[in-house]
Amino acid sequence: MNVHSPIISDADERAILDAIDKWIEQKVRPVAMALEHGDIWPADLVDDMAELGLFGAIVDPEYGGLGLSATTYSRIVMRIAEEWMSLTGIFNSHLMMATVVQRFGTDRQKEYWLRRFVTGEMRGGLGLTEPDAGTDLQAIRAVATRDGSDYVVTGTKTWISNAIMGHCCALLVKTDPEAQPRHKGMSMLIVSKIDPETKAPLPGISNGKKLEKLGYKGIDSGEFIFDGYRCDAELSLVGGEEGKGFLMATGGLEIGRVNIAARSVGIAKRALKESVIYAQTRKTMGKPIAEHQAIQLKLGDMAARTRAAELLVEDAARAFDAGGRIDMEAGMAKYFASETAVEVATEAMRIFGGYGYSKEYVIERLYRDAPLMCIGEGTNEMQRIIIAKQLVARNKV
């Protein structure tokens, strides 16, 4: 099912991308390094992103969103990730949650939640991962038990983006722990730490600790702990039907994987750009290192891989806009682009030598950020399995 408005005109897309470029240059670039190294929540930039409409980028205009295609959205993500990847995670995790509601929610849920999501007044993410359940989502243990018109939730989620500085999440739970196959007992709830109308804190839900990370600084990754948390079933049970949560989770991950792939391209583009500039200014043996064949071989490989990754992202985004199942396209883009980001960032560090290892240069940040792309939104090992299975399924003999 296609959830997007018709593709916008080239002129409209250019205007949007120009506005993003201007914001990056004027607001993001001057502060990104300090905020990242300090692992500081970028409050002012989050406000800017809300004003730019990024928290409703792919939400239908009917609910106040921009209604952008995944193609335009991926281009925005690439640009921002090129300057500071962490920012893209703040609105991507949120939009995965919004996508679940937009695709599968009841009319009342869409009206109630999406209007709050697009303004950024209620920000959140996707609550899937647990301490003993990551890629194997069917192994989750968080349970929601029906009690009259409410659900009572008990369990723990971890590695949830926007858990601490955000307000809500699309929470994958077991509503029938004994169901076989396991996925038929899973449902999706929209839960919130605060009352959406009064903004008062709600009982039974807490954050636990903020998780420290190698890279991906600035954005918070944390825990959700539920202990007798109550939520209204009509507003919270996405789609109004139990047992559909696994399908909804995988549906939300599709746009998440396109985003991860686009972020990866942004990282690779920045690493390549910095390397090309540096190779022309750094001299050894009496000439710029760009004239040394060893460096030329690196730059040629980096450029080809980066462009190939970008084209795979465009392919996946167009498939998403066309509607239907895109797990193979998104998987290929996410797998190849993320591996490319790691390879290109590593080669950039080698080109820069000791300077690439210094916190004074952006290369070390790109080097730390890139590995997350290989494990976020489903590991690359899993992507390769998904690609193979879909390849066979689409080419039956």
C-alpha angles and dihedrals in degrees: 000000000000110000097181134094118244114293110278122241121270090247093053092047091049090052091051093047091047090054090050091048091050092050092049092051097045103033112017105039096056094054108025097092095049094044092048096048091046092045087229123167105245097227097166093048091049088055089050091051090052090051090049089054096242093137087063098033097129098023116112116264086235087077096038098270129131093244093216122174118247087247093061091039092054090052090053090050092051092053096049094043089053088063102031120350096196092070092062091058092058094062098028094059088047093050092050087060091046091049090056091054094042094050101038110014127110119253090258092049092050092050093045101043108026095056089055092044097053094056093049091236087120110036126176149128146227116301105206112117122085131182090264100025124063118129089009096068093172088069094067118130104195106120132202116196122195114239111175108297092346140071119225112211128202126173146069133270125191140190090032114161114226090014095131105030093032129075110221147007144202098251124205110212142163111252091171110029092181096054119126123238088036097229091065090068094055126100137176123235130185105223131179137199090214136039103264091220105038096025088223115149115260124223126241097040128088137162107232113200134343108245117233115224141194091235138343090087126177095036113087122238113190152143133274116209117192120194113169092330112174127208134172109262096213093055098033109041101083110230092005092260131100123226098041099093098102092055090048093050093052090046090055091048092059094071088038091059092048087052093048090050091050091048089052091053089051091053092047093047092052093047091049093046093050091046094052091051094045094046090059095051103038112082132200129168088013098301140073112279088236086075092058113096093222090061093042090056090053094047093047093052093044092051095048094047093047093052092046090052091050091052091050089053091051089049092052093045092051090049090051091051090051091057129232132081116334105167092122095048094043090044093052093047094046094045098046098038095049093048087048091052091054093046096046094045090050093049090048090055089052092050091050092045113190092356089061089061092052123099088222089075129061093231095082090054092050088048091054096042098048100070092061088064089064094055105028120099091011126339120269090244088061092045091057091052091049091049092051094047093049091045090057094041092053094046104045117170 
